[in-house]
Amino acid sequence: MLVLISKIKKRLLWLWLGFSIPILLLIFVQSIAGKYTEIEMTPWVWVAVNLIPGFIVLLLAAIQKKNSGKFIQTFVFRVIFLLALIYLVLLLMTLVSMSAAAPEQSIAEYFKNSYPWLVPFQVLLVGVFILLYFKKETIFRPNEKMIKKYLLKEKNKAAEKNNIAQEQAFELLTNNDYPTLFNTLKNSFHSDQTQHNQIILLHSQYNKWKKNTDLGLMDKKDAQLNINRITMALIHLIEKL
């Protein structure tokens, strides 16, 4: 199973915001109640260090359209989502469990002692987010078998919705009838200059790929990676029909 990167951007951002807001509110209420007397900035520095880097990366990814047409495996997305969820739960629990800390440990020390295990976790997550959203060729790239499976699934969904144009386009792509598909998409998006230009660019890339493969100028692995990339970009366009 595959999922569009453009569809998961907001999910991860909303997850981050969903935990950030209650954490910020809790610190605000505790500050008003006088819990952080004489160390007022300590909890705010702690929350900034542990929340802002991830939030900035996710926000930039949601705003930008970079790699929006790329796909990743649904399983990979679920693992990333779960890791982010675990991190945010740990962050919230660290704040909530403060009263259970050793009596001789000050609040400032408590926050300081949490950095060695929270910061590396967030660095790992931020690194994964950057690879997922900003790397030109994602390391979580699906293979040909996964793409074919996804095509069949989307074709059936289009049939259920009675979206004939989308169903026919997926049928052409499933049958590897790229020339007919490009002509169909050009006609469908003739009034949308941006999409039309993208189709022309993909068509040019496909023609170059076909010429190189027919002449044996491209090894099998590179040829498959290139046609997979073109196919995934076409899927993104078809889903707009």
N, C-alpha and C positions, 0 to 999 in steps of 0.2 A: 504494500500500500504506500502511496505517495501523498504528500501534501505540499501545496504551494507555499514558498517562503513568505509571500505577501499576505497569506492568510494567518500565519502564526505570529507575525510581528506584534499585532495588537494584543494577542492572547498573553504573551509574555510581559508586555508592558502593563497590562491591566492587573496581572498577577502581582507584579512588583509594586504597583500603586496600591493594590488592595491590602498589602501588608504595611506599606510605608505610612499610609495615613493613620491607622490605629497606633502604630509605634510612635509617630510624631505627637499625636494627641495625648498618649499616655505620658510621654516625657513632659509635655506642656502642663498637664494636670499635676504631675508630681512636682514640677518646678514651682507652680503656684502654691502648692501645699507645703512648700519649704523643705522638701526632701533633699534638695541639692544646695542647701545653704553653704556658702563660701566656695562651692565648686560648680557654680551655675553653668559655666561653659563646658564642663567635662562631658555631660550626657549629649550635648549638641555636637560636639566634636566627634564623639563616638558614633552617633547616628549618621553624621556626614561621611565619615570614613567608610562605614559599612553599607550605606545605601546609595549615595550619590554617584559613584563611578558606574555601577550597574545601570542606574536609572538613565544616566546621560547616554550610554551606549544604546540602550533600548529605545530611548526617545529619538535619537538620531536615525536609528534604523527604521522607525515607524514613519518619520518625516520624509526620509529619502526613498527614492524608488529603485535604488541600487539592488540588483539581483532579484527583483520582484518576480520575474518570470521563471526563476529556478525552482526546482523541487528537491525535497529531501525525503527520506524514508519516514513514515509515520512513527515507527518504533524509535528512531533516533530523536524525533521531536519530543516524544513522550518521556524519554530518558532525560533530555535537557530540561523539560518542564518540571519533572520530578526533582531533579537536582536543585533547581531554582526554588521550588516549593520547600524542600528540606532546609535549604539555607535560610529562607525567610522565617520559617517556623522556629529554627534555632535562634535566630536573631530576636524574635518576639519572646521566646522562652527565656533567653538570657536576661531580658529586661524584667519579665514577670517574676522570675525566680530569684531576684535580688535579695529578697527578705530571707531566703533559705541559705544565704552565704554564711560562712563562719563569722561568729560575733566579733572576733578580733580583726577581721578584714574590713577596711574602710570602703566606702562606695567608690572612691577614686581608684583604689587598688583593684576592686572588683571589675570595673570597666577595663582597666589596663590589662588584667589577666585574661580577658576574653579575646584580645586582639590576636594572639598567636594562633588561634584555631579558626577565628572568623575571617580574618584578612586573607589567608591563603585560599580558603574556600571561595571567597568572592573573586579573587584574582583568577582562579580556575574558571569560574562562571563567565567572567568578563572576557577571558581569552576565547572561550567557546562561542560566546555571542559574536565576537569580532570575526572569527573564522566562519561562522554561520551566515552573517549578514554582509560582510564587507570583502571577503576573499573572492576574487574573480571566478575561480573554479572551486566551488565548494568541495571540501573533503568528504562531505556526506552525500556524494553524488550517487543517484540510483543507477542500476544497470539495465540492460535491454529487457530482461525478463520482467522486472518490476514495472517498467514503462508500459509494456504490452498489457500487463495485468490491469494497470491503472486506466489505460485506454478503453479496454472492454467494460470496465466498471462505469466510466463516464459516458460511454456510448449507451449503455443500458439506462442510466439515469436520464439522459437526454430523451430517450424513447418514452420513458415513463412521464416526463414533463411535456411530451408532444412537441419538443423543440426539434423540428425536422431538419433545419439548417445545421444545427449543432450535431445531430445524430449522423447526418450524411458526411459532415466534415470528419468526425471521429472514425467513421467507416473507411473513408479514403486513407486516413493516416494509419489505421490498423492494417490496411492492405498495402501499405507502402507506396500508394499512388500519389507521390509528392507533386508531380507536375499539375495534375488535375486539382489537387488541393490548393496549390498556390493560386491558380486561376480563380478558383471559387472564392478564396479569401480576398483576393484583389477586388472582385466584384462586390463582395459583401461589405468591404470597408472603403469603397471608392470615395465616400463623402467624409471619411475621417483621415485627414492628411497624415497625422502622426502614425496611426496604425498601418496605413497604406505604405508609408515609407519603410516601416519596420518589415513588412511583408516582402517588399522589393529587396531589402538588404538580405533577408533570410533566403530568398530565392536565389540571389547572387551567390551566397555562401554555399547553398545546396548544389548549384551548378558547378562551382569550383570543386566541391567535395566529390561529385560524381565523375568529373573529368579526371581528377587525380587518382581516384580508385580504379577507374576503367583503364588508366595507363599504368597502374601499379606503382604510382609514385608515393603512396601512403601505406604504412604498415597497417595490419589488421586492427591492432589495438587502438591506434590513433584514429583510424577511420571510424571505428565504432563509437569512440568518445565524441567525435565531431558530429556524427549523425544523431547521437543521443541528445546532444546540446541543441541542435536544430529542432529535433522532435519536441523537446520540452518547451522550447520557445513557441512552437506552433500550438501546443496544447494550451498554453496561456492565452493565445489569441482566440482559439476556438471557444474557450470558456466565456469569452465576451460576446459571442453571437446570441 
